[in-house]
Each structure stands twice: as structure tokens, then as C-alpha cells.
């Protein structure tokens, strides 16, 4: 359901949101110690381009520390990181029609029961993400999901639109070992834990 009026309305609302929240600056200039610690921990980092030229990032839930900051600071950090990822994608794939697509590989094997207390952070992020960055995702690969994540996923998936939900893929260790990611990426682009040399 796309019309010029709807697109112009969204664009005006998005510009207002960006001016109010300044997502890039909220990451780079954050004085919050919890945010600075998470950024320094390498919770998310650039990985490489897939075979179609889409920029992918790797995130390690084992380094996610939502308890170190409030929801506003956490989301500021998340959207600041997203802005940095999109800028990398713009630089590496400048001619991509429709703007930059990004992808993520997220190792969630460390998901624990206590993470459930921060589902609100995730849902709040997803709601804003879906409003402000529609159709910006190529795929999100969730690695090695523990059984305890199943309950969280029931809540999270309800917050996603069909487009985004269809792009989330669960990948287990056996699939990784038989070359799941070497089918999608040149081997030199991926980390050793995914079958590459890095």
C-alpha cells in the first residue's frame, strides 16, 4: 500500500525523528559508562559482504549487557550502531537501488533467563526500527538458539512485520559446520566460528 502521500508523510515523520533522536551522535558521543563499555566490548562489529554485496555485521549476545544502561541509553546505542552499519553499507554498496541493505549474524547461544527481563528493550527497539528503517534488512541469522530463547521468540516475533519475520533464519552449529555460511559468503569474509579463516 504505497502512495506518494503516504511516502511523503513517512519521510516528514522520519526526518523529525532523526532530528530529535540524532542516532549517530547518541552512540559516538554518549557519556553513559554502560553504553561506552558495551561499545568497547565489541558486542557488534563489521564482518564482511555476502556474495550479493550486502554488508553484514556480527553480534555476540555474550557481550550484550543491557543491565548496564536504561532503555533510552540502550536504544540510543542500538540506533547509533545501526546508523554506523548503514553508513558502511552506503560506502561499500553505493549504487544499490532503494538504499543500503544490511544483514546481521547474531550468536545467541548465551541467551539466559535473565535476558528475558530486558525483552522490553528489544521490543522498544524493534518498534522504532520497523517505523524508521522499513525494509532495511537483508537477513538476520540467529545462531545456536538455546531452548530458553523459544519463549522470548514467541514475544519478539509478534512485534515483527511479515517482511522482517521472513528474513530471520535460525542456524544451528551442525549447519555451520557443514558450510552454511560458506554458501552465502566468500570464505575469506567470515569468522572462524562460521567456517572462515578470520
MARVO-39546 format. One record per residue: residue number from 1; x, y, z of N, C-alpha, C, O in turn; residue in one letter. Coordinates in Angstrom, 3 decimals, decimal comma. Example, Ala and Ser with C-alpha at 12.3 -4.5 7.8 and 13.67 -1.06 7.14 Angstrom:
<gufi 1 <13,190 -5,690 7,800> <12,300 -4,500 7,800> <13,200 -3,300 7,800> <14,236 -3,319 8,465> A>
<gufi 2 <12,850 -2,250 7,080> <13,670 -1,060 7,140> <12,900 0,030 7,870> <13,409 1,138 8,039> S>
This chain:
<gufi 1 <0,847 -1,170 0,000> <0,000 0,000 0,000> <0,895 1,237 0,000> <1,149 1,826 1,050> X>
<gufi 2 <1,366 1,622 -1,173> <2,308 2,721 -1,270> <1,713 3,842 -2,107> <1,328 3,632 -3,258> X>
<gufi 3 <1,641 5,014 -1,534> <1,184 6,179 -2,266> <2,164 7,309 -2,026> <2,940 7,276 -1,070> X>
<gufi 4 <2,130 8,296 -2,883> <3,034 9,437 -2,721> <2,733 10,161 -1,415> <3,650 10,579 -0,708> X>
<gufi 5 <1,453 10,309 -1,095> <1,083 10,991 0,159> <1,618 10,236 1,372> <2,155 10,843 2,299> X>
<gufi 6 <1,470 8,907 1,364> <1,964 8,100 2,490> <3,485 8,182 2,579> <4,039 8,289 3,672> X>
<gufi 7 <4,161 8,132 1,429> <5,626 8,204 1,424> <6,102 9,561 1,936> <7,049 9,623 2,720> X>
<gufi 8 <5,464 10,642 1,508> <5,848 11,984 1,976> <5,572 12,146 3,463> <6,356 12,764 4,184> X>
<gufi 9 <4,460 11,592 3,917> <4,137 11,653 5,349> <5,186 10,912 6,161> <5,656 11,415 7,181> X>
<gufi 10 <5,559 9,698 5,706> <6,584 8,934 6,413> <7,911 9,676 6,410> <8,592 9,736 7,434> X>
<gufi 11 <8,285 10,242 5,266> <9,558 10,951 5,156> <9,613 12,139 6,125> <10,631 12,362 6,780> X>
<gufi 12 <8,533 12,888 6,211> <8,490 14,024 7,146> <8,624 13,530 8,585> <9,366 14,113 9,376> X>
<gufi 13 <7,910 12,462 8,924> <7,978 11,905 10,282> <9,363 11,364 10,572> <9,867 11,531 11,683> X>
<gufi 14 <9,998 10,713 9,588> <11,337 10,154 9,774> <12,363 11,267 9,982> <13,232 11,149 10,846> X>
<gufi 15 <12,274 12,318 9,220> <13,200 13,445 9,396> <13,056 14,064 10,781> <14,044 14,433 11,416> X>
<gufi 16 <11,827 14,171 11,234> <11,589 14,705 12,587> <12,190 13,779 13,640> <12,821 14,243 14,590> X>
<gufi 17 <11,997 12,477 13,475> <12,561 11,500 14,414> <14,080 11,605 14,449> <14,674 11,624 15,526> X>
<gufi 18 <14,717 11,674 13,275> <16,184 11,766 13,207> <16,685 13,049 13,858> <17,700 13,037 14,554> X>
<gufi 19 <15,982 14,150 13,636> <16,407 15,422 14,227> <16,277 15,385 15,745> <17,100 15,963 16,455> X>
<gufi 20 <15,261 14,718 16,236> <15,029 14,630 17,682> <15,991 13,668 18,358> <16,520 13,962 19,430> X>
<gufi 21 <16,220 12,516 17,731> <16,998 11,453 18,383> <18,474 11,406 17,998> <19,261 10,757 18,688> X>
<gufi 22 <18,863 12,060 16,937> <20,250 12,076 16,457> <20,961 10,738 16,724> <21,884 10,678 17,537> X>
<gufi 23 <20,527 9,663 16,034> <21,021 8,324 16,382> <22,529 8,148 16,310> <23,102 7,478 17,170> X>
<gufi 24 <23,183 8,717 15,329> <24,629 8,520 15,229> <25,347 9,179 16,410> <26,226 8,573 17,024> X>
<gufi 25 <24,974 10,406 16,722> <25,636 11,117 17,819> <25,388 10,451 19,169> <26,233 10,522 20,061> X>
<gufi 26 <24,233 9,804 19,322> <23,935 9,176 20,614> <24,884 8,023 20,912> <25,083 7,675 22,076> X>
<gufi 27 <25,470 7,427 19,885> <26,456 6,374 20,098> <27,850 6,967 20,270> <28,554 6,657 21,231> X>
<gufi 28 <28,233 7,808 19,346> <29,591 8,328 19,325> <29,891 9,216 20,527> <30,994 9,183 21,073> X>
<gufi 29 <28,902 10,012 20,936> <29,150 10,993 21,991> <28,520 10,625 23,327> <28,437 11,471 24,217> X>
<gufi 30 <28,081 9,396 23,486> <27,438 9,005 24,736> <28,432 9,053 25,895> <29,544 8,532 25,811> X>
<gufi 31 <27,995 9,694 26,978> <28,829 9,746 28,180> <28,454 8,630 29,152> <29,112 8,450 30,177> X>
<gufi 32 <27,395 7,879 28,831> <26,920 6,841 29,738> <27,953 5,715 29,805> <28,291 5,140 28,771> X>
<gufi 33 <28,463 5,385 30,999> <29,516 4,357 31,096> <29,068 2,978 30,615> <29,871 2,233 30,054> X>
<gufi 34 <27,799 2,628 30,826> <27,312 1,329 30,359> <27,323 1,224 28,848> <27,669 0,182 28,292> X>
<gufi 35 <26,941 2,310 28,183> <26,960 2,338 26,718> <28,394 2,251 26,222> <28,690 1,488 25,303> X>
<gufi 36 <29,282 3,028 26,823> <30,682 3,030 26,396> <31,315 1,639 26,580> <32,092 1,191 25,737> X>
<gufi 37 <30,982 0,974 27,672> <31,518 -0,360 27,925> <31,027 -1,355 26,874> <31,808 -2,165 26,374> X>
<gufi 38 <29,740 -1,297 26,540> <29,207 -2,231 25,541> <29,812 -1,978 24,163> <30,131 -2,924 23,443> X>
<gufi 39 <29,970 -0,716 23,795> <30,581 -0,404 22,502> <32,018 -0,930 22,474> <32,444 -1,536 21,491> X>
<gufi 40 <32,759 -0,694 23,556> <34,154 -1,137 23,621> <34,270 -2,668 23,656> <35,297 -3,215 23,253> X>
<gufi 41 <33,237 -3,356 24,130> <33,293 -4,819 24,245> <33,243 -5,519 22,901> <33,576 -6,700 22,803> X>
<gufi 42 <32,831 -4,806 21,868> <32,701 -5,446 20,558> <31,431 -6,261 20,437> <31,404 -7,264 19,725> X>
<gufi 43 <30,373 -5,841 21,125> <29,114 -6,568 21,068> <28,645 -6,727 19,623> <28,019 -7,732 19,285> X>
<gufi 44 <28,940 -5,754 18,775> <28,631 -5,861 17,343> <29,803 -5,292 16,563> <30,401 -4,290 16,955> X>
<gufi 45 <30,123 -5,950 15,447> <31,243 -5,478 14,637> <31,049 -5,894 13,176> <30,309 -6,827 12,865> X>
<gufi 46 <31,727 -5,182 12,310> <31,653 -5,466 10,878> <32,219 -6,856 10,597> <33,240 -7,249 11,160> X>
<gufi 47 <31,536 -7,598 9,710> <32,052 -8,899 9,319> <32,514 -8,898 7,864> <33,674 -9,210 7,593> X>
<gufi 48 <31,644 -8,558 6,931> <32,023 -8,587 5,529> <30,811 -8,482 4,620> <29,690 -8,257 5,076> X>
<gufi 49 <31,054 -8,647 3,329> <29,993 -8,611 2,326> <29,604 -10,032 1,949> <30,461 -10,906 1,816> X>
<gufi 50 <28,305 -10,255 1,777> <27,907 -11,572 1,268> <28,138 -11,602 -0,240> <28,596 -10,611 -0,811> X>
<gufi 51 <27,837 -12,696 -0,878> <28,117 -12,846 -2,308> <27,309 -11,876 -3,176> <27,652 -11,650 -4,336> X>
<gufi 52 <26,240 -11,305 -2,615> <25,417 -10,344 -3,360> <25,816 -8,902 -3,060> <25,179 -7,972 -3,553> X>
<gufi 53 <26,859 -8,705 -2,260> <27,341 -7,364 -1,969> <26,643 -6,661 -0,823> <26,764 -5,444 -0,680> X>
<gufi 54 <25,910 -7,409 0,001> <25,226 -6,816 1,156> <26,169 -6,835 2,354> <26,835 -7,836 2,619> X>
<gufi 55 <26,217 -5,728 3,065> <27,079 -5,586 4,238> <26,481 -6,339 5,421> <25,306 -6,176 5,750> X>
<gufi 56 <27,316 -7,170 6,059> <26,873 -7,945 7,221> <27,713 -7,607 8,446> <28,908 -7,320 8,363> X>
<gufi 57 <27,037 -7,655 9,576> <27,663 -7,429 10,871> <27,449 -8,651 11,735> <26,502 -9,415 11,544> X>
<gufi 58 <28,336 -8,818 12,677> <28,281 -9,952 13,600> <28,065 -9,401 14,999> <28,737 -8,454 15,409> X>
<gufi 59 <27,134 -9,988 15,727> <26,882 -9,579 17,108> <26,971 -10,802 18,005> <26,547 -11,896 17,634> X>
<gufi 60 <27,520 -10,602 19,172> <27,714 -11,679 20,138> <26,916 -11,344 21,391> <27,280 -10,446 22,149> X>
<gufi 61 <25,826 -12,074 21,601> <24,973 -11,821 22,753> <25,720 -11,991 24,070> <25,323 -11,424 25,088> X>
<gufi 62 <26,794 -12,768 24,055> <27,598 -12,940 25,261> <28,222 -11,636 25,731> <28,653 -11,539 26,880> X>
<gufi 63 <28,277 -10,627 24,858> <28,834 -9,324 25,219> <27,754 -8,273 25,426> <28,063 -7,108 25,674> X>
<gufi 64 <26,490 -8,673 25,326> <25,374 -7,743 25,497> <25,115 -7,552 26,984> <24,905 -8,526 27,707> X>
<gufi 65 <25,128 -6,322 27,439> <24,970 -6,011 28,870> <23,851 -4,987 29,068> <24,127 -3,848 29,444> X>
<gufi 66 <22,603 -5,365 28,824> <21,524 -4,387 28,912> <21,324 -3,834 30,320> <20,776 -2,745 30,492> X>
<gufi 67 <21,766 -4,578 31,313> <21,607 -4,141 32,702> <22,505 -2,959 33,054> <22,353 -2,368 34,123> X>
<gufi 68 <23,439 -2,607 32,169> <24,359 -1,508 32,456> <23,815 -0,143 32,058> <24,438 0,879 32,350> X>
<gufi 69 <22,649 -0,111 31,389> <22,087 1,174 30,986> <20,570 1,097 30,979> <19,989 0,012 30,936> X>
<gufi 70 <19,944 2,251 31,022> <18,495 2,319 30,917> <18,046 2,102 29,478> <18,867 2,054 28,561> X>
<gufi 71 <16,752 1,973 29,292> <16,206 1,694 27,964> <16,535 2,795 26,960> <16,859 2,493 25,811> X>
<gufi 72 <16,462 4,061 27,364> <16,744 5,152 26,426> <18,201 5,129 25,976> <18,485 5,268 24,786> X>
<gufi 73 <19,125 4,955 26,921> <20,541 4,896 26,557> <20,833 3,658 25,705> <21,606 3,717 24,749> X>
<gufi 74 <20,206 2,546 26,065> <20,392 1,313 25,300> <19,931 1,501 23,861> <20,651 1,146 22,927> X>
<gufi 75 <18,741 2,055 23,676> <18,241 2,245 22,323> <19,043 3,297 21,574> <19,210 3,192 20,359> X>
<gufi 76 <19,541 4,309 22,274> <20,428 5,273 21,631> <21,661 4,576 21,084> <22,091 4,844 19,963> X>
<gufi 77 <22,228 3,676 21,884> <23,390 2,908 21,449> <23,025 2,026 20,250> <23,774 1,966 19,275> X>
<gufi 78 <21,886 1,347 20,319> <21,486 0,434 19,246> <21,252 1,184 17,937> <21,690 0,730 16,880> X>
<gufi 79 <20,573 2,314 17,994> <20,314 3,058 16,761> <21,565 3,763 16,258> <21,737 3,928 15,050> X>
<gufi 80 <22,432 4,177 17,160> <23,713 4,724 16,725> <24,526 3,683 15,977> <25,114 3,975 14,936> X>
<gufi 81 <24,559 2,451 16,515> <25,246 1,358 15,838> <24,617 1,050 14,489> <25,320 0,794 13,511> X>
<gufi 82 <23,296 1,077 14,438> <22,595 0,830 13,178> <22,948 1,896 12,139> <23,148 1,582 10,966> X>
<gufi 83 <23,021 3,145 12,571> <23,406 4,219 11,646> <24,826 4,001 11,119> <25,090 4,212 9,935> X>
<gufi 84 <25,731 3,583 11,994> <27,098 3,314 11,539> <27,109 2,156 10,533> <27,828 2,211 9,535> X>
<gufi 85 <26,317 1,108 10,792> <26,242 -0,022 9,878> <25,703 0,417 8,523> <26,221 0,014 7,481> X>
<gufi 86 <24,669 1,237 8,541> <24,091 1,712 7,273> <25,078 2,589 6,507> <25,116 2,551 5,277> X>
<gufi 87 <25,870 3,372 7,223> <26,862 4,203 6,542> <27,940 3,331 5,888> <28,371 3,608 4,769> X>
<gufi 88 <28,367 2,288 6,580> <29,323 1,349 5,974> <28,707 0,738 4,719> <29,372 0,628 3,689> X>
<gufi 89 <27,443 0,342 4,801> <26,762 -0,242 3,640> <26,676 0,759 2,492> <26,844 0,380 1,333> X>
<gufi 90 <26,419 2,029 2,795> <26,379 3,058 1,747> <27,738 3,179 1,063> <27,811 3,347 -0,155> X>
<gufi 91 <28,811 3,093 1,847> <30,151 3,226 1,285> <30,549 2,014 0,453> <31,191 2,158 -0,587> X>
<gufi 92 <30,171 0,820 0,905> <30,586 -0,401 0,223> <29,676 -0,788 -0,934> <30,101 -1,502 -1,842> X>
<gufi 93 <28,437 -0,327 -0,912> <27,472 -0,634 -1,979> <26,734 0,642 -2,374> <25,520 0,731 -2,195> X>
<gufi 94 <27,458 1,643 -2,916> <26,849 2,949 -3,150> <25,769 2,974 -4,230> <24,945 3,890 -4,246> X>
<gufi 95 <25,754 2,006 -5,117> <24,804 2,027 -6,225> <23,582 1,149 -5,994> <22,810 0,907 -6,922> X>
<gufi 96 <23,400 0,676 -4,787> <22,289 -0,230 -4,505> <20,961 0,516 -4,615> <20,740 1,497 -3,905> X>
<gufi 97 <20,077 0,057 -5,499> <18,763 0,677 -5,662> <17,962 0,535 -4,378> <17,970 -0,532 -3,765> X>
<gufi 98 <17,277 1,581 -3,964> <16,444 1,531 -2,768> <17,195 1,775 -1,481> <16,624 1,650 -0,398> X>
<gufi 99 <18,464 2,119 -1,578> <19,239 2,400 -0,375> <19,954 1,172 0,146> <19,786 0,071 -0,378> X>
<gufi 100 <20,756 1,367 1,184> <21,582 0,261 1,670> <20,776 -0,795 2,420> <19,880 -0,481 3,204> X>
<gufi 101 <21,115 -2,040 2,161> <20,599 -3,159 2,945> <21,724 -3,600 3,869> <22,898 -3,555 3,503> X>
<gufi 102 <21,356 -4,018 5,050> <22,338 -4,598 5,958> <21,827 -5,944 6,432> <20,629 -6,225 6,393> X>
<gufi 103 <22,749 -6,759 6,875> <22,394 -8,045 7,425> <23,137 -8,248 8,729> <24,126 -7,570 9,008> X>
<gufi 104 <22,658 -9,179 9,517> <23,290 -9,443 10,806> <23,361 -10,938 11,059> <22,469 -11,703 10,692> X>
<gufi 105 <24,447 -11,322 11,693> <24,617 -12,682 12,202> <24,776 -12,515 13,704> <25,736 -11,906 14,176> X>
<gufi 106 <23,826 -13,063 14,448> <23,788 -12,837 15,894> <23,909 -14,172 16,617> <23,040 -15,036 16,500> X>
<gufi 107 <24,990 -14,327 17,362> <25,178 -15,553 18,134> <24,421 -15,400 19,448> <24,791 -14,598 20,305> X>
<gufi 108 <23,354 -16,185 19,591> <22,514 -16,062 20,786> <22,631 -17,280 21,702> <21,761 -17,514 22,540> X>
<gufi 109 <23,701 -18,052 21,544> <23,835 -19,249 22,386> <23,913 -18,894 23,871> <23,635 -19,738 24,723> X>
<gufi 110 <24,287 -17,662 24,186> <24,394 -17,232 25,593> <23,087 -16,707 26,169> <23,054 -16,276 27,322> X>
<gufi 111 <22,002 -16,736 25,384> <20,727 -16,228 25,910> <20,390 -16,960 27,194> <20,371 -18,190 27,238> X>
<gufi 112 <20,125 -16,196 28,229> <19,824 -16,779 29,540> <18,474 -16,256 30,026> <17,927 -15,301 29,474> X>
<gufi 113 <17,962 -16,883 31,043> <16,667 -16,488 31,591> <16,662 -15,008 31,982> <15,659 -14,325 31,775> X>
<gufi 114 <17,765 -14,502 32,542> <17,790 -13,108 32,981> <17,655 -12,121 31,828> <17,226 -10,987 32,041> X>
<gufi 115 <18,021 -12,538 30,583> <17,831 -11,662 29,429> <16,356 -11,340 29,218> <16,015 -10,281 28,691> X>
<gufi 116 <15,484 -12,255 29,632> <14,048 -12,027 29,488> <13,578 -10,763 30,171> <12,583 -10,167 29,757> X>
<gufi 117 <14,278 -10,344 31,212> <13,917 -9,103 31,904> <14,111 -7,884 31,004> <13,597 -6,806 31,302> X>
<gufi 118 <14,848 -8,048 29,907> <15,139 -6,931 29,003> <14,433 -7,069 27,654> <14,816 -6,421 26,680> X>
<gufi 119 <13,404 -7,912 27,599> <12,609 -8,028 26,375> <12,005 -6,673 26,006> <11,839 -6,366 24,825> X>
<gufi 120 <11,685 -5,879 26,994> <11,147 -4,545 26,730> <12,111 -3,704 25,912> <11,687 -2,951 25,035> X>
<gufi 121 <13,396 -3,822 26,187> <14,404 -3,091 25,411> <14,356 -3,537 23,948> <14,374 -2,715 23,032> X>
<gufi 122 <14,293 -4,851 23,752> <14,283 -5,397 22,399> <13,022 -4,969 21,662> <13,086 -4,543 20,509> X>
<gufi 123 <11,878 -5,083 22,324> <10,616 -4,722 21,684> <10,562 -3,233 21,359> <10,093 -2,834 20,293> X>
<gufi 124 <11,041 -2,429 22,280> <11,068 -0,980 22,040> <11,955 -0,657 20,832> <11,593 0,166 19,991> X>
<gufi 125 <13,110 -1,307 20,755> <13,990 -1,134 19,604> <13,281 -1,559 18,322> <13,306 -0,827 17,332> X>
<gufi 126 <12,649 -2,733 18,326> <12,014 -3,260 17,121> <10,889 -2,359 16,622> <10,739 -2,162 15,416> X>
<gufi 127 <10,110 -1,820 17,530> <9,004 -0,948 17,130> <9,541 0,282 16,397> <9,043 0,643 15,331> X>
<gufi 128 <10,551 0,918 16,972> <11,134 2,090 16,321> <11,847 1,684 15,032> <11,746 2,378 14,020> X>
<gufi 129 <12,559 0,571 15,067> <13,269 0,090 13,881> <12,303 -0,104 12,718> <12,572 0,349 11,606> X>
<gufi 130 <11,186 -0,772 12,967> <10,229 -1,045 11,898> <9,595 0,237 11,367> <9,256 0,319 10,187> X>
<gufi 131 <9,435 1,239 12,235> <8,866 2,516 11,793> <9,881 3,348 11,022> <9,540 3,955 10,007> X>
<gufi 132 <11,120 3,380 11,491> <12,118 4,299 10,942> <13,016 3,692 9,867> <13,604 4,426 9,073> X>
<gufi 133 <13,131 2,378 9,828> <14,016 1,706 8,872> <13,271 0,573 8,163> <13,693 -0,581 8,232> X>
<gufi 134 <12,175 0,890 7,487> <11,405 -0,195 6,849> <12,210 -0,866 5,738> <12,871 -0,203 4,938> X>
<gufi 135 <12,139 -2,169 5,712> <12,773 -2,979 4,668> <14,261 -2,707 4,493> <14,776 -2,688 3,375> X>
<gufi 136 <14,940 -2,496 5,616> <16,383 -2,215 5,582> <17,227 -3,465 5,799> <18,455 -3,402 5,730> X>
<gufi 137 <16,581 -4,601 6,062> <17,295 -5,829 6,426> <17,323 -6,811 5,261> <16,304 -7,065 4,619> X>
<gufi 138 <18,502 -7,355 5,001> <18,622 -8,450 4,049> <18,207 -9,739 4,765> <17,204 -10,358 4,410> X>
<gufi 139 <18,979 -10,133 5,765> <18,646 -11,275 6,626> <19,254 -11,064 8,002> <20,243 -10,348 8,161> X>
<gufi 140 <18,652 -11,693 8,978> <19,218 -11,782 10,322> <19,324 -13,269 10,623> <18,319 -13,977 10,673> X>
<gufi 141 <20,548 -13,732 10,822> <20,785 -15,131 11,152> <20,999 -15,226 12,654> <21,911 -14,598 13,192> X>
<gufi 142 <20,171 -16,000 13,331> <20,297 -16,211 14,772> <20,948 -17,569 14,981> <20,406 -18,601 14,589> X>
<gufi 143 <22,118 -17,550 15,605> <22,925 -18,766 15,742> <22,709 -19,456 17,074> <22,648 -18,819 18,126> X>
<gufi 144 <22,595 -20,764 17,003> <22,644 -21,625 18,187> <21,676 -21,209 19,289> <22,064 -21,070 20,449> X>
<gufi 145 <20,422 -21,013 18,918> <19,414 -20,585 19,886> <19,191 -21,658 20,951> <18,867 -22,799 20,623> X>
<gufi 146 <19,362 -21,299 22,217> <19,084 -22,275 23,273> <17,571 -22,435 23,466> <16,789 -21,586 23,037> X>
<gufi 147 <17,180 -23,506 24,100> <15,750 -23,757 24,313> <15,073 -22,623 25,067> <13,913 -22,306 24,804> X>
<gufi 148 <15,789 -22,011 26,002> <15,189 -20,949 26,800> <14,807 -19,731 25,933> <13,979 -18,919 26,348> X>
<gufi 149 <15,393 -19,600 24,753> <15,074 -18,493 23,860> <13,696 -18,655 23,213> <13,115 -17,668 22,761> X>
<gufi 150 <13,171 -19,866 23,160> <11,893 -20,132 22,490> <10,773 -19,261 23,047> <9,957 -18,741 22,285> X>
<gufi 151 <10,725 -19,097 24,360> <9,675 -18,259 24,961> <9,843 -16,795 24,569> <8,863 -16,115 24,265> X>
<gufi 152 <11,075 -16,313 24,576> <11,324 -14,927 24,174> <10,944 -14,732 22,704> <10,377 -13,702 22,338> X>
<gufi 153 <11,255 -15,715 21,870> <10,953 -15,599 20,451> <9,454 -15,486 20,204> <9,029 -14,783 19,288> X>
<gufi 154 <8,650 -16,171 21,011> <7,192 -16,077 20,865> <6,723 -14,638 21,033> <5,793 -14,201 20,354> X>
<gufi 155 <7,361 -13,906 21,930> <7,010 -12,499 22,166> <7,604 -11,621 21,064> <6,911 -10,776 20,499> X>
<gufi 156 <8,865 -11,819 20,767> <9,563 -10,965 19,795> <8,929 -11,062 18,409> <8,717 -10,039 17,757> X>
<gufi 157 <8,626 -12,272 17,954> <8,119 -12,437 16,586> <6,792 -11,719 16,370> <6,489 -11,329 15,243> X>
<gufi 158 <5,995 -11,535 17,419> <4,727 -10,817 17,280> <4,932 -9,332 16,972> <4,065 -8,690 16,380> X>
<gufi 159 <6,077 -8,797 17,373> <6,348 -7,382 17,135> <6,864 -7,115 15,724> <6,976 -5,960 15,315> X>
<gufi 160 <7,176 -8,164 14,983> <7,785 -8,008 13,660> <6,734 -8,026 12,552> <5,726 -8,727 12,646> X>
<gufi 161 <6,984 -7,249 11,510> <6,134 -7,349 10,331> <6,538 -8,593 9,543> <7,588 -9,181 9,802> X>
<gufi 162 <5,714 -8,990 8,591> <5,963 -10,213 7,823> <7,273 -10,125 7,055> <8,026 -11,098 7,014> X>
<gufi 163 <7,559 -8,985 6,451> <8,802 -8,810 5,680> <10,017 -9,134 6,542> <10,899 -9,884 6,124> X>
<gufi 164 <10,061 -8,569 7,746> <11,211 -8,781 8,634> <11,222 -10,208 9,175> <12,265 -10,862 9,190> X>
<gufi 165 <10,069 -10,687 9,616> <9,980 -12,044 10,171> <10,457 -13,086 9,153> <11,111 -14,060 9,524> X>
<gufi 166 <10,132 -12,883 7,875> <10,540 -13,833 6,827> <12,046 -13,811 6,579> <12,572 -14,715 5,930> X>
<gufi 167 <12,741 -12,805 7,077> <14,181 -12,676 6,856> <15,014 -13,119 8,062> <16,238 -12,981 8,068> X>
<gufi 168 <14,353 -13,640 9,055> <15,061 -14,150 10,223> <15,202 -15,662 10,074> <14,225 -16,388 9,889> X>
<gufi 169 <16,448 -16,107 10,161> <16,764 -17,521 9,934> <17,520 -18,049 11,148> <18,506 -17,451 11,579> X>
<gufi 170 <17,066 -19,151 11,687> <17,769 -19,807 12,788> <18,750 -20,816 12,200> <18,390 -21,620 11,340> X>
<gufi 171 <19,998 -20,763 12,675> <21,054 -21,641 12,173> <21,709 -22,323 13,373> <22,093 -21,661 14,337> X>
<gufi 172 <21,832 -23,645 13,308> <22,448 -24,355 14,432> <23,912 -24,695 14,121> <24,379 -24,504 12,998> X>
<gufi 173 <24,607 -25,191 15,110> <26,038 -25,482 14,988> <26,328 -26,518 13,902> <27,317 -26,399 13,179> X>
<gufi 174 <25,479 -27,521 13,786> <25,685 -28,547 12,757> <25,640 -27,917 11,365> <26,472 -28,239 10,517> X>
<gufi 175 <24,686 -27,030 11,122> <24,580 -26,359 9,817> <25,816 -25,498 9,545> <26,306 -25,440 8,417> X>
<gufi 176 <26,309 -24,837 10,579> <27,520 -24,016 10,419> <28,693 -24,910 10,023> <29,456 -24,570 9,118> X>
<gufi 177 <28,839 -26,051 10,700> <29,966 -26,952 10,436> <29,952 -27,551 9,035> <31,010 -27,868 8,492> X>
<gufi 178 <28,780 -27,710 8,446> <28,714 -28,276 7,096> <28,749 -27,188 6,019> <28,543 -27,484 4,842> X>
<gufi 179 <29,006 -25,937 6,402> <29,253 -24,896 5,412> <28,110 -23,964 5,086> <28,080 -23,383 4,001> X>
<gufi 180 <27,171 -23,808 5,997> <26,024 -22,919 5,742> <26,476 -21,529 5,284> <25,973 -21,013 4,287> X>
<gufi 181 <27,418 -20,927 6,004> <27,817 -19,557 5,690> <28,794 -19,468 4,521> <28,899 -18,418 3,886> X>
<gufi 182 <29,509 -20,554 4,229> <30,403 -20,517 3,059> <29,600 -20,566 1,756> <30,138 -20,272 0,688> X>
<gufi 183 <28,332 -20,932 1,834> <27,448 -20,855 0,666> <27,014 -19,416 0,411> <26,740 -19,045 -0,731> X>
<gufi 184 <26,950 -18,614 1,448> <26,432 -17,244 1,346> <27,525 -16,187 1,221> <27,288 -15,101 0,691> X>
<gufi 185 <28,721 -16,510 1,709> <29,833 -15,563 1,751> <31,072 -16,202 1,148> <31,233 -17,422 1,181> X>
<gufi 186 <31,952 -15,364 0,593> <33,281 -15,868 0,265> <33,935 -16,249 1,581> <33,815 -15,521 2,566> X>
<gufi 187 <34,612 -17,357 1,607> <35,190 -17,891 2,844> <36,066 -16,867 3,568> <36,081 -16,831 4,799> X>
<gufi 188 <36,792 -16,038 2,824> <37,708 -15,051 3,422> <36,977 -13,967 4,193> <37,587 -13,271 5,004> X>
<gufi 189 <35,665 -13,808 3,953> <34,881 -12,743 4,591> <34,374 -13,120 5,986> <33,934 -12,245 6,732> X>
<gufi 190 <34,425 -14,391 6,347> <33,735 -14,796 7,575> <34,690 -15,246 8,671> <35,826 -15,645 8,413> X>
<gufi 191 <34,201 -15,171 9,886> <34,982 -15,521 11,065> <35,138 -17,039 11,174> <34,355 -17,801 10,607> X>
<gufi 192 <36,156 -17,456 11,908> <36,452 -18,881 12,070> <35,268 -19,646 12,651> <35,027 -20,793 12,274> X>
<gufi 193 <34,531 -19,026 13,561> <33,386 -19,706 14,179> <32,268 -19,989 13,174> <31,349 -20,756 13,461> X>
<gufi 194 <32,350 -19,365 11,989> <31,334 -19,563 10,950> <31,876 -20,353 9,772> <31,181 -20,534 8,772> X>
<gufi 195 <33,122 -20,829 9,880> <33,714 -21,624 8,818> <34,750 -20,891 7,987> <35,223 -21,422 6,983> X>
<gufi 196 <35,108 -19,688 8,385> <36,094 -18,913 7,636> <37,449 -18,872 8,336> <37,625 -19,506 9,376> X>
<gufi 197 <38,402 -18,137 7,779> <39,750 -18,091 8,330> <39,998 -16,976 9,348> <41,061 -16,953 9,968> X>
<gufi 198 <39,072 -16,071 9,535> <39,316 -14,886 10,365> <39,088 -15,150 11,848> <39,253 -14,248 12,669> X>
